[in-house]
Amino acid sequence: MIDALTIAEKLDLRPPTAEQRAVIEAPLAPALVVAGAGSGKTETMANRVLWLLANGLATPSEVLGLTFTRKAAAELGERIGRRIDQLGAAGLLPLAEGQTEPDPFDAATVSTYNAFANTIFRDNAALIGREGDATVLSEASAWHLARGVVADTSDPRILDVEANIDRLTDLVIALAHDLADNLADPADVAGFAEDFVRIAELPRGSKGSGVYREVEKAVQAVGALPVLTSLAERFQEAKAERGFVEFSDQVALALQITERVPKLVDEHRARYRVVLLDEYQDTSVLQTRLLSRLFAGQGVMAVGDPHQSIYGWRGASAEGLGRFGVDFGSAARFSLSMSWRNGHRVLAAANAIVQPLEATSGVAVDRLEAGPAASGHPVELTFPETIEDEADDVARWFAGRLAESPEPPSAAALFRVRAHMDRFAAALAKHGVRYHILGIGGLLRQPEITDLVAALTVVEDPAAGSELVRLLAGARWRIGVRDLRALRDLASWLASRDHAHRLLPEDVRERMRASVTEGEGGSIIEALDFIASRRPGEDGRIDHSALSAFSEQGLARMHDAGTLFARLRARAGLDLLDFVTLVEQELGLDIEVEANESRSDGRANLEAFREAVAGYLQTDDRGGGTGSSLRGFLRWLVLADKRDGLAPRPEDPEPGTVQLLTVHGSKGLEWDLVAVPRMVDGELPGTPVEGFRGWVRLGAMPYAFRGDAAELPDLDWRTAETQKDVVDAIGEFGDTLRERNESEERRLAYVAVTRARHHLLLSGSWWAGQSKPRGPGVFLRDLAEAGTIPELPVEPSHLENPLERAPRTFRWPHDPLGSRGERVRAAAERVRIAEPGLQGPRGDDIRLLLAERAVRLAGGERVALPVRIPASRFKDVISVPEEVAAQLRRPMPERPYRQTRLGTTFHSWVENRFGVQGEAEAVDTFPDELDDLGATSVEQERLAALVETFEHSEWAARRPEAVEIEIHLQLAEHVVVCKIDAVYPVAGGYQIVDWKTGRAPKDAADLELKQFQLALYRLAFAKWKGVPLESIDAVFYFVADDLVLRPERFYSERELSESLSSALGARPRP
């Protein structure tokens, strides 16, 4: 047997620690590895594969690795593949009889958990009467289907559920997922609820009369389960009838297949002798059940950390690690407790935070120890009086740390929730610190995007009163408080009248009030439509008795706003991307962002939003026409915002830029500098929005039907003899849930702290927007008691919130021009006086024509391109910038033409061949999956020809270091998006290869234009990797012609920048 130390020596790897060696050399049997944050688990798993292969205990194709995100799968797959190549090069990889070199097709399989389950489903769907090519519903489309189920129901029980239709839709989908994920019988759940509601019939058990309010609330919530489970069943039936599945259905369907077809289990057990389960603490009960059915008793090694179990909302449980031996058979236990990431003081803080968990953990967890190269920087603290001071302190800390570093460090601010991100981002901007709020959630919080989404919502939803108020009170119309109140009163007036505006009878009005839930009364949007429908008189005034409370100017502005929204509503049937662009232009946002001198990112934000629309259209199963409804897109935005806050982020750190994201999103990432703001009571640790009610809330599935019921607290209601007993039991249940919540929040704080490599700042403040001060949270108090951070303040300096105590005077409505307003208006007036001949209805047209003439006479014009330019279009930008500008400003979702589809399929084949997935991120729970590309027999033949050519090329025997990576390159005033096909390690550096399935360049001029793409890739990769540009080679490989083309020379960064500036600057007109 070759030991792990010998393999490391032969391959010139760092020698494994004693803990790592025990894991690497463990017998091929069930094993559990508790791996702390930053303990090198990926490297250890890869080296275990090497040890097994070198000793003939498995072949590469018998190895299966599963993890949660594509990014993590790509990293693990690349690491394993590279190590196997090294093993073969060192002569330590056993060869089959007759082989003289390793088989390049004999590769490990590395995938995400859900992708693995999906493969089982798609390959065997017919065995359970389903279609393997069933359409995977996007989240928005699933929501629309469920909404239709709710809207179409004739079940009278739905009238007893106090929720509007959108809320009911959310509840039905969540319950359907819970039922499927826990294999619960809907009839059993409904029966449970029917038994539970009888607690209202128990004697009171104390003085007084009637039903306890707490009992009433519980009965109302749980009593809705029978009708909700019925609707959840109907939702599942509707999906099956239409040939749809959701991403979340695939694990359940795969399990159903394995339970019906035992032969399939035998096949998987024979195929995969080595199974590595990464991030095992995040697996759901359903995933565990599928994996244990397939691989129990096999050589399964699960790697996880109960202290990093932070995804309980999606069915994961910290106790899952403790059940591993039960699920997979008697298992040996190992530990990885040396952190190669964190400094000494950071680890001391992390250990202090999770120390209270040791008493209740089902799995023993060793304290993390620092590695030999760990830094010793202290954990810093700031806890000023107000949140404004706190944000300023955090921004100054980042500014100082970034300035003192010779090389720009990576940096992040991690938040429990998104609520305060904008305030901290503003403080960073004030101190001149670059920042990036990650995800679409950050984009939605930019003012121009907030206005755009608000307008789209007003067009779609007559109940979107808050969004309308934002727009009316904003810079465009500047409606005052008095007129807004008058609009609300007008809405109430209209709601009590018929179509002819006659007052409805009292009994009708009473029934109307009883038939709607709170917030569903009169619509101010309908009131605005009423104003817009009134024609101004000859004097320009709008007269109606119901409008007397409005000011003359306010009424005129509301008429203008109502007319605009009516105009937009009339064109809402346009293609969604066209309609979004129209709304942007009608609101004047495109002009406003260009004119705003204080911000330079507005235009880029609008472009990013249009890209998000185009991305939605490409994934929406109904295509990009009018079938892709505005309502569906707005719902998708809500889901995407939620997904961004809870799912791990795919973005890599950006040196020199502070990234703002949630702690949930930070899982799996690390930075040099980390700040964790708002570590105050009620925020971190936080409390659930619905309180500590557990399953005794609307739409929640009782814990008794959960797969992890044994680890969850129990509500003892069945033995209650009186309502008072039930109230007491609910109170005790809530106390237990409160303790459980603190444990979950401790794990979240642990994850946040362990993201820091060197410098860590923890912060809080007494006063934010609340009426009572919030002191340091329990985690800060624990750290102070342990001596890890400085002493905490004991009490605030102010007895009342100083942010609210001092009266604030400001002008309403706000003047969008600020202090420049008077000067700008005076200048505009002078222009009007100076150009009397340009007044009247044709004045704007005349001015535009004169401006165009002036540009022509000057001999050129400037082309306005979006901020983001794809590298693949760079050559067109240089040669035909006007055409590219027009196309990129309106990125139409394109039909997948045959050549494009062939190229996409070939790229996917290359990824799968090397067992390496691209860096495009997708979390199993939150997919954005594209439909499979269809392929004709002609296309299949062409693909086969490309594959055969590739297999005989020089690339077939080499393993790429990375595939399909996306890098953003700053060039001049633009960001060039570089999507690199493959990067290979070569002697002294790297080689970038761009696969081309089309024909080679026609001539030298064509090649000259194409080489811009390779030059950009070289520059982007060099900056991203931090290596000299000279160490990077780049080539085109035209697969169809089996031709490798390498430019004679590559453009420098200066040449690329000058070419771009020249193309977009003054260009002579023909």
N, C-alpha and C positions, 0 to 999 in steps of 0.2 A: 504493500500500500504506500502511495506517495502522500506525505503529509502536507498540510496547508502551508507550513513554513517553507518547505522545499519548492512548492509551486510558486509562492511569492518571490522567492529568490531567483528562480529560473526566468520569471517574467518581469523581473525588476520592479516589483510592486512593494508597497509598504508592508512590512511584516504584520500579520494580524496580532491583535492582543489576545490574551488568554481567553477572554470571553468570546471574542470573534472566532477564535480557533475551535472552541467547543461547538459553536453553531455550525461552522463550516464542515466539521468532521462528524456531525451527528449522524446516527444510523438512519437508514431510509425507512422511517416510520413516523407516525404523527408526532409533531413537535410544535411547541408554542414558544415564541421568542418575544419577550417584553423589551421593546427597543425604545429608549428615551429619545427626546427631541435632539436632532443633530448627532445621533450616535453612529452614523454610517451604515444604516441598514441596507441601502441599495447596493453599496459596494460589498457588503457581507453576503447578501443573497447571490450576487453575481459570482463571488468567489466560491460559494458553496456549489454552484453549478459546475465550476471548473474542477473542484475536488471530486465530485461524483463522476464527471466525464473522464478525468485523468485515470481514475481507478476502475473504469469499466463498469460502473454501477448504473449507468444510463447513457443514452445517446442524446444528441441535441434535440432531435425531434420528439423525444419523450418528456421534454420539459415544458411545463405550462406555467406562465406567470400571469397573475391577475392583480389589477389595481383599479383605482377609481377614475382617474382622469386620463385623457389621451396624452397629455403632457407627461404625466408620471409613467405611463406605459411606454412612451417613446424613450424616456430616460433609462428605464429598466431594460428595455429591449436593446437599446444601443449599447448599454454597458455589458450585458451578457454577450451580445454578438461580438463586440470588440475583444472581450476576454477570451472567447472561444477561438477567434482568429489568432490571438497571441499564443494560446495553448497549442494550436496546430503548428504555428511557426517555430515553437520551441521543441517540437517533436514529442509532445506529451499527450497528444490526442490519439487514442487508439483508433486504428483504421480497420475497416471490414476486410475480410479476406479478398485479395486481388486488388485492393485499393493502394494507390501510391501517394495520394494526397486527399485531404478532407473533401467530402461531398458538399458543394456550396448550397445544395437544396436541403441538406440535413440541418435544419435550423430550429431553434426554440420558438414556441408560440407565446407571444406576450400581448395581452389584450386588456380591455376594461371588463369589469364584472358583467355589465349589462350587454356589452358587445358579444361576449362569450355566450350568454344566455340567448341572445338574438340569433346567433349562428345555429344553435340547437333548434330554435323555433322555426327558422326559415327553411332549414334542411329537412325538417320532419313534420311540418305543419299538417300535411295531408293525413298523418296518422291520427289526428284528433279532429279531422273534418274542417280544417282551416286552410286558408291560402297562404303559402309561404311568401308570396309577393304582396301581401296585404299592405295597404297604404298606412304609413305611420303618421298619425295625426300630429300636427303641430299643437302646441298648448292652446293657442288662440282658437284653432278649429275645434279642438275637443271641447273648449268652453262653449262655443257656439252650438255644438251639437247638444250638449247638456242643457243649455238654456232653452233650446227648442223642446226638449223633453219636459222641462219644468213648465214652459208656457202652454204646452199641449195637454197637460194633465187635467183630467176631470175629477180627480180625487178630492172630495169635499174637505178631507182632513187638512189639506194644504192651507185652508183659510184660518186655521188655528195657529199656524206658525207665524210669529211676528218677525218677518224679514221680507225685504223687497225681492224682486225676481233675481237681481244680480247676486245678492247675498245667498239666496236659495241655491243658485247655480254653483256658487263656490262650495257650499255645504255638501251638495250632492256629489260633486267631483271628489272632494276630500274623503267623503265616506266611502265612495266606490273604490278609491285607492286603498283605504284602510282595510276594507273587507277583502280585497284581492291580496294585499300584502300579508295579511294574517290568516288567510284561508278560512275566514269566518263565514258561517251560514247566515244569510240575511234574515231568514225566518227565526233563527235562534236569537239574534240581536233584537228583532222586533218583539219577540216574546218576553225577553228580559225587560224591555222598556215597559211593556204592558203590566208586568208584575210590579215594577218599581213605582209606577204612578199611584199604586194603591196605598202608598204611605200617607197620602192626603186623607185617607179614610180612618187612620188611626186616631185614637183619642188624643186630645191636646196634651195632657200630662202636666198642665200647670194652669194657674189662674188665667182668666181671659177667655175669649171666644174666637171661633173661626180658626182658619189654618195659619200656621206660622208663615211669615213672609219668606223665610229661607226654604221651607218645604214647598211653598208655592212656586218659587223660582226653580227649584230642582225638578219639580213635576213638569213645569212648562218646558224646560230644556230637554229633559230625557224623554218626555212624552211625544216629542216631535220625531223620534227615531223610527217608529213604524212607517210613517209616510215617506220619510227621507230614505230609508232602506229600499222601499218600493221604487222610488224614483231612481236610486242608484242601480238597482237591478235593470230597470228599463233603459237606463243609459248604457249599460253593458250590452244589452240586447240590441240597441240601436247601432252600436259600433259593429257588432257581429253581422247584423243584417246588411250593412253597407260595405262590409269587407275592410273595416278599419281596425287598427290596434293603436293603443298608446304605447309610448316608450315604456311606461311603468307596467304594462301588461306582459311584457316579453318574458320576465323572470317567471311569473306565474304560469304562463303557457309552456315554457320550457320544463318547469317542474311537472306539469300535468303530463307532458310527453314522456318524461323519464319514468313516471309512475305507471303509465300504461304500457310502456315498451321496455321490459327489463333488459332486453338484448342491447339497447342503446347504452345502458349503464355499463354493461360488460365491455362494450367497445371502447368507451372512454377510459375505463380502468386499465384496459390493455394498452391503449395509446399513450396515456400520460402516467408514467411511473413516478415522476417528480412534479409536485404541485406547490407553487409558492403563492401564498395569499398575502398581499401587501395591505397595509392600513386596515387590518382585520377588525379593529374596534369600530369601524364605520360601516360594516356590513349589516344589512337588515336581517330580520328573522327569516324572510322568504329566501334571500340569497344564501344564507347559511344552510337552510333546509335543502336547497338544490345542490349545493356543493357537497354537503355531507352524504346525500343520497348517491352522488357520483363517486366520491373519493374517500369515504370513511374507511379507516384501516389502512389506507395507502400511505405513500411517502409524502404526506401533506405537511408543509411547514407554514404556520401562520405567524405573521409578524405584525405587532401592534403595540399600542401604548394606551392603557385605560385613561391616563391623564390627558390625552388628546382626543377623547371621544366627545366631540362637540356638535354632532349632527343627529341628536336624538329626535328632532322634528321630522326626520325622514325615515324613522324606524330603527336607527342604530342605537346601540346600548353599550355603555361601558362594561356592563356585566357579561357581554357576549364573549369576551376573552376567557372569563371564568368558566363558561359552558363549553369551551373548545374540546376538552377531554370527553365530555358526555356526547358531543355531536360527532366526533371523529374517532373516538376510541382512546384508550389510555395513552396519554401524551407526556413526553419529557418536556421539562421547562428550562428555558435558557434566558439569559439577560444580557442586554447591551447597555451599559450604564456610563460609558465615557462619551462626553459630548465633544465633538470636533468643531463645533460651531461657536459656542458661547464663551464669553469671558468668565472669570472666577466669580465676580460680584453678580453678574447676571444670573448665573446658575444658583448662587446663594438665594437670590430673590425667588427664582422659580421653585426651588425646593421648599422654601418657607411658605409659599402660597398653597402648595398641594399637600403639605405635611398633615393637615387635618383629615385628608382623604384616606390615609393609611389604615385607620381603624375600621373603616367600612368597606374597603376594597376587597373584591373577591379574588384578586390576583395580587400577589406580592410584587411591589415595584421598588427596585433599588434606587437610592438617591443618585442623581446625576453628578458625576465628577468631571472636572475640567480637564481637557487634553493638555499635553505638554506645551503647546504654543499659545495657550489661552491668554488673552489680555487681562489686565487688572483694573480697568477703569471703574470708578464707583458708579453706582446707580444714583441718578440725580432726581431731585424732587422740586416741584414748585406747587404751592397751594395758596394763591393770593385770594383777595376778597371777592372778585367778580370774574365771570367767564370772559369778559373783555380783556381783563388783565391776564388771565390764564392763556388765552389765545395769543396775546402779545408776547408773553414769556416763552411759549413754545416756539413761536416764529423766530424770536431772537436767538433761541438755543440752536435751532437749525441753521440760521444764518451764520452764527459763530463757528459751529462745527464744520460747516461746508467751507468756510473761508480759511480755516486753519489746516485743511488737508491738502497736501501737494497734488494728489490725484483725486478727482471728484468721487466721493463715496456714494454708495446707494443709501437711500433714506426713505422712511415711511412713517406716517402717523396712522395709528390703528384705533378705530372707534367701535364701541359696542353697537351703536346705531348710527344712521346717517344724519340725524337731526341737526347736529352742530357742525357738520363738515364745512358748510359755506362760511361760517364765521371764522373758522381756523384758516380756511383758504384765503379769505380776505386779509387776515393778519400776515400770512406768508407773502402775499402780493405787496402789502405795505412795506415790508422789509426787503423787498427785491429778491425774494426766494422763488425760484421756479417750482411750480407744483402741478400735479396731474390727479384729478379725481377720477379714479378708475371706473370703467364700465359705463353702460348707458345711463345708470342712475346719476352719475356725475354730469353727463351731458344734459339730462332732463332738468337739472338745477341751474343751468345757465339761463340768464334772463330772456334772451331772444328765443330760446327753445321753449321755455316755460310759456311765453306768450303764444308761440306757434301752436303748441299742444292745447293750450286753453282755447284758442280759436277753433281748432278742429273739434274739440269736445263740445263747444257751444253749437256748432253746426249739427252735430250728431245727436246730442242729448238735451232734450228740453228741460231737464232737471239740473243742468250744469250751472246753477246760479253763482256759485263761488268763482268759477272760471270767468263768467261774464262780468262780475264785479271787478275782478282783477284788470280786465281789459278796459272797462269803462272808466275806472279810476286811474288808469295808466297814462302814459305820455301822449297817446294818440287823441283821446277824447277828454281826459281830465275832468270827469264828472265829480261834483262835490257831494258831501255827505247828505245834504238836504235833498238833492235830486235823486240820490240812490234810495233814500227812504221813501220818497214819492213813488219811485218805480216799484218798490215792494208793495206799497199800499194799492197801486194800480193792479198788481198781480192778484191781490186778494179780492179787489172789486170785480175783476173779470171772472175769477173762479166761482163767484156766487151768481153769475148771470148766464143766460143762454146765448145762442148764436146771434140773436138780435139785441143783445145787451139788456134784456129784460130780467128783473130780479126773479130768481127761482123761488118756488114756494119753500117755506121753512122746513117742511118734512123732507123735501128733496135735498136741501142743503145739509140737513142733519145726517141723512144716509150717505151723502158724499163724504162728509167729514169722517164718518165711521168706516168708510171703505178704503181709506188710504192710511198708510203708516206715516209716522212723523217725518216731515221733510218732503212729503209728496203732495203738498197742497198747491197753491197757486204758483205758477212759473213766471219768474221775472223775464225769462226769454220770450215767453208768449206775450208778456206785457210790452216788451221792446218791439215785437212784431206788430202789435196793435198800434204803437206810435208810428212805426214805419209805414203803416197802411193809410195813415191820415195824410191827405194832400195839403201842403201849405197853401195859404191864401195868397192873394196878389201882394200883400204886404210882407209875405214870407213867414207869417205866424201860423201856428197850428192850433186851431180852436176846438175844444171839446170839454164838456163839463167835468169829465173824469181827469183832465190834465191840468186843472187849475193850480195844483200844488207845485208844479214844476216852474223853475225859473225859465225865462225866455231862452237864454243862451244854453242852459242845460237841455231843454227840450229839443232845440235845434241839433245839438250834438248827438243826442240819443236817436233822433230821426236819421242822422247820417250813419250812425252805427247800425241801426236796425236795417237800413237799406243795404248796407254792405253785407251783413250776414244773410239777408234774404237772397241777395245776388249769389253769394257763395253756396247757399243751400240749393239753389236752382242748378248749380253745376257740380253737385256732389257725386253725380254718376260718372264723372271723368275717371280715367285711369288714376289710381291712387297717387302715384308719383307726380303726375301732372297736377292733381288737385292740391297736393301739399305745396308744390311750387307756386301755384296760383294764390293760395292763402298767404304764403310768405310775401308775395309781391303786393297783394291787396293791403296787407298790414304795413307795407313799406319797410319790412324788416331788412330786406337786402340793402336798402339805401341807408337805414339807420346804422347798421354795423359798419358800413364804410365811413360814415360821418363821425362815428364815435372816436374821439381822439384819446380817450382814457383807456380803451381796451382794443387789443389787436387780434383777439381770437374769435370775434363774433362770426366772421365769414367762414372760418374753419369749422365752427360749431354747426352752422347751417349746412355746410357740405357733409359733415359727419352724420347729421340727422337724415339727409337725403340718402346717404349710403345705408343707414339703418332701415329706411323704407324699402330700398331696393333689396336689401338682405331679407326682409320680411316677405316680400313678394316672391323671392326665389324659394322660400321654404314653405310658404302657405300652399296647402294642397289644392286650392281652387284656382291657382294661377294668378296672373298679374292684372287681370281686367277688372270689370266692375264687380265680379264675384268676390274679389278680395275687398271686403267691406271696410269702410272707415271704422265702424264699431269693432270689427275684428282686430284692426291694427291698434286702436286705442287700448283694447284689452291686452294685446300682446305687449304693449309698452308697460302696463301695470305688472304683468308677469315677469317681463325682462328686468324691471327695476327690482322686484323682489328677489329674483334669481341672482342678480348681481350682488345683492347684500349678503346672501346666504351661501353662495357657492364659492369654491376656491377660484381665485383669479388666474387667468392664463398669462397675463403680462409678466415679462421679466422686469427686474429692477432697472431703473433709468439713472445711471450715475449723474449726480449733480442736480437731480430733480426729486422733490419730496412727493411721494405717492400717497394719496389719501384713500383709504379703503376700510372695510369693516374687518374685525378680528376673524370672523368666519371666512372672509375672502382671503385672509393672509395664510391660511393653512398650506404648508408645503413650501413657503417662500422664506427668504431671510434677507436682511439688510445690515449695512454697517451701522447706521443710525436709526433708532426707533424711538418714537414718542407714543405713549399711551395716555391720551387725555381723558378727562371726566371720570376719574376713579373715585366717584362719590357715591354715597348711599342712594339707592334708587336708580343708578345708571350703570355702574360696574362695581358691585353686582346689581343687575337689573331685576325687574319683576315682570311677570307675564301681563299683557294688556288686560286679559280677562280675569286676572287675579289667580289665587290658588284654588281652583275649582276642579282641576283634573278632568275626568270624563263627565262631571256633572255640569255640562255646558252644552249649548245648542250645537247639534251635529256631531259631537264627539262619540267615538265608539267606546263602550265600557271596557275597562282594563281586563275584565274576565275573558274577553275574546282576543286579546293580544297574545302573540306568540311568546312574549317575554313577561307574561302575567306574574310569574313566580317572583320576579325581581321588582315588581311595582307595588306601591302601597295599596292596602285594601280598605274599602269603605264598608263598614259593618252595618248595613241597613236592614238585612233580613231578620236579625234577632231583635230589632227595635220593637218595643211594645207601645210606645207613644211617639207622638210627633217630637216631643222634647228630646227623646232618645236619638231621633234622626238628626235633629239640629246639633246635638252634642257630637254625634258621629261625624257629621260633615265638618265641624270645627276641628276635630282631631285629625281628620283626613287632610284638611287644609294646612295644619301645622306640619304634618309629615311631608306634604308637597313643598312647603316653604324650605324645609331642610334639604330636600332633594334638589330644589332649585339652586340653593347656595352651592351645593356640590358641583352642579353643572356650570355655574358661573365661575367657580374656582378653576375648573378645567379650561374655560375660555380665557381667563386671565393668565393661566400658565402658558397657553399657546401664544398669547400676545407677547409675553415677556421673553419667551424663548425664540422669538423671531430676530432678536438683536444679537449681532456678532460682537460688537465692541461697546457702543455707547447706548445707554437706555435712560430715557427721561419719563418719569411718571408724574401726572399732574391732575389737579382738580381745583375747585374753587367753591366758596360758600354759596354764592348767589349767581343764579342764571335767570330763568324767567319765572321761578316759583315764588310763592309768598312766604315760605319758611326756608331757613338756611339748610343746605345739605352738607354735612360734614364729611370728612374722609371716610371712604368705604372700608369695610372690614378687611379687605386685602392690604390696603395701605396701613391699617392699624397693626395687622400681623407683621408686616415688614418692618415697621418702626419698632415693634416689640422685640423683633429678632435682631435689631441693630443694623439692618441692611440699608435703610434709608435714614436721612436726618429726622430729627424730632418733628412731630406734626403740630400744627396750631391747635389749640384747645377749643377756641370759640371765635366767632367772627367779630370784627371790629364794629359792625353795625347791627342794630337790633331789627332793622327793617331793610328791605332790599334797596340798596343805594341806586340800582339801575332804574327804579321806579319812584324813589322818594323825591328826587329833584324834578320839578316840573320841566317838561321839554316843550319848547315852542318851535313849531315848524309850519311851513306854508302848505295849505291844502286847497286845491290839488297841487302836487309837486310840479314845479317848472322843470321840464326835462332838459332845458338849456342851462339851468343853474345860474351861477353868477354871470355867465356870458349872455344871458337872455336879452337884457336891454340892448347890449351892443349889437347882437345879431339882428334883432328886430329893427334897430335903427339903420343898420347896413342894408337890410332888405328893402326898407322904405326908400332909401336913396336910390337903389337899383330901379325900383318901380318908377320913381320920378324921372330918372335918366332915360328910360326907355318907354316913353308914352306911346310910341308906335306899335309896341308889341303887346298891348293890352287886348282883351277880347278873347273869344273862344279859340282863335287860331294862334294865339300868342305862343303857347308852348311848342306847337309844331314848327313855327318859324324859328324860335330859338334853337330847337334841336337841329334843324337844317343848317342854320348858320354855324353851329358848333361843328357839325360834320364837315362843312366846307372849310372851316379853319384848320381842321386836322389834315384834310387832303392837301391844302396849300402848304402846310408845314412839311409835307413830304413823307409822312408816316403816321402810324397809329400804334398804340400799345394793346397787346392782346391780354385779356384778363382770364387767366386760368384759375381753376380751383387750387386751394393750398396743397391738397394731396394729389400727387401725380403717380400713376403706376409706372414702374420702371419699364415694363413691356411697351408702354406708349411713348417713352421718352424720345425715341427716334422720330416718331410722328410729330411730337411737340417741336422738335428742331426743324423738321421739314415743312409741315403744314399745321402750324399752331392754331390758326383760326378754326379749322375743322375739329381739332381735338378739343379746343375750348368749348365749342358748342356741344360736343358729345359728352364731355365730362361734367358739364353743368347740368346735364339731364341724363344720368346713368340708367338708361332703360334696361330692364331685365331682358336678356336676349334669349331667344330660342336656341337650344343646344344643337347647333349645326353639326353635320356628320364629322367634319375634321376636328372641331372643338371637342365633340364627345369622344372621339377616338383618342385625342391627346389626354383628356381627363382620365379615361380608362387606363391608358398606358401608364400614366403617372401613378395611379392607384396600384397597378400591378407591380411596379418597381418597389413601392413602399412595402407591399405584402411580401414580396420576394425576399427582401432583406430582414423582414420581421421588425421593421422600424416604422413607427407611425409618425405622421407629421406633427408639428407643434400646434396646429390649430386645436384649441381647447374645447372639450365638452365634458361636463360632469354627468355621470350616469343619470342622476336624478333630474337634471335640467338639460335636455337635449335640444339641439337645433339641427336635426338630421335632414339631409337632402334625400330626395327620392332616388332609388337606384336608377342609373342610366340604362335606358333600353338599348339594345344592340341588334341590328339586323345581321343576317348571315354574312353579307358582304363585309360589314364592319368587323365581325368576328374573324373572318379570314384575314383582313388587314391587320387586326391586332395580333393574330397568330404569327403573321410574317414579321411584325415588329419584334415580338418576343423571341422568335428564332434568331433574328439578326443580333439582338442584344446578347443572347446567350453565347454567341461566338465573338463578342466584342471584348475589349480589354477590361470593361467595367464589370463583367459578370463575376470575375474571381476576386474582385475587391469589395471591401465593405465600407459604405459611407459612414462618416462620423455623424452626419445629420442629413435629414431630408425635409423638404417642404417647410423651410423656416421663413418667417416673415420678419423683416427688419425695416425700420423707418429711418431714412437718411435725410438729415437736414441739408438742403442745398439751396443757396441763395435765400429767397423768401419762401421757399416751398419745401414740402416734405415728400420725398420720393419713396414710394412703397415698393420694397424689393422682396419678391417672393422667390427664394432660391430653391432650385430643384434638389440639388445634392452637393455635399461638401465631402471630399475625400482627403484623408491625411496623406501627405507625401513627404519625402525627405526634405527637411528644412522648412516645412510649412504646410500649406493646404492647396487643394485644387478644387475650384468650383466648376460644376458641370451643369449645363442647361440642356435638358432633353428637348429635341425638336422632332416632332412627328411629321412635319411638313417637308417641303422641298428646300434644298440648300439655296443660298443666295444666287441670284442670276448673274451678278457681276460684282466687280470690286466696289462700286459705289453702294450697292445694296449691303454688302458685307460691312462697309465703313459705317453705315447707319446702324446696323444691328450691333456693332461692337460697343455702342453706347451702353447697351444693357449689361454686358459683361463688365465694363468699366465701373458702372454703378454698383454691381454686385460685389466686386472686389473692394471698393471703397467702404460700402456698408458693412461687409463682414469684418474688415480690418478694424473699423471703429467699434463694432459690437464685441469682437473677440479680444480687442486690445493687443493686436499683433501688428508688426510692420507691414505696410502695404506691399513691399517688395517680396514678402514671403508667400504671396498668394498668386497662384496661376488661375486662369479661367479659360474654358473652352466651350464651344457648342458641339453637341453630338447629334448629327442629323441621322436618326436611326434608320429611316427608310432607305437612305443612301449609304449607310454604314460609313459615314464621313465625319471626321473630327476636324473642326476648323478653329484655329487659334489666331487671333489678330497679331499682326507684326508688332504692334505696340498698343498700350492701353492709355486712354486719356487720363490725365491727372485730375485731381479735385478742382484745381483752378480752371483747367480747360472745360470741365463739365459745367462749372458754375458760370463761366463766361459764355458758353454756348447757350445755356438756358436764358441768361439775361439778354443776350443778343436776340434770340428768337422771340422773346416776349416784349422787347423794346420797340424802338421806332423802326418800322419795316417799310421800305419803299412800296408804294402801290403801283400796280401795272397801269 
